[in-house]
């Protein structure tokens, strides 16, 4: 049994029910209690306020506002929130952003079950955790200041960029983030300028090349 997890109250946020079930089985087997499950960022923020868990395990890619925007809102609600972010994608841009916003840890979903439990235990104990596979790339990105143009996007622009790259329309994104379409259009204009792209297909290509979404 993972003693670091014994008695810890965990909130799971992932849009795939089977993934949440797998996490629940692992965590409960290690002595933790899963107090709530969210399938999007908005629910994660709402449930955190209701349940006050010891740790949140949250996927970066979810419907609605997504994991990074939900992380920002959680930390506005509670600056001491302990959040472990998960991603299926092996990039360095999103981990750097998540850690900069205030996540306590970041793990790639390809990690072994024991590594997942170790990561949740570390974050539940208010210690930092970074996936060993990503550690070098993240350290180099932070040291070099990254010459990648995606890193010049603001937090809001990155969130909008990831949604648009997934094929969502400006109106869809406006609805997700409770913004006006014209505001999203302004973000899109700045994104195109910074990334030197002309259309949605090129946005998607940049996201795929950077490992932010799957081809």
Secondary structure, DSSP 8 states (H G I E B T S, - for coil): --GGGTT-EEEEE-S-HHHHHHHHHHHHHTT-EEEEEESBHHHHHHHHHHH--SEEEEES--BTTHHHHHHHHHHHH-TT--EEEEESS--SHHHHHHHHHT-SEEEETTS-HHHHHHHHHHHHTT--EE-HHHHHHHHHHHHH----GGGGS-HHHHHHHHHHHTT--HHHHHHHHT--HHHHHHHHHHHHHHHT--SHHHHHHHHHHTTSS--
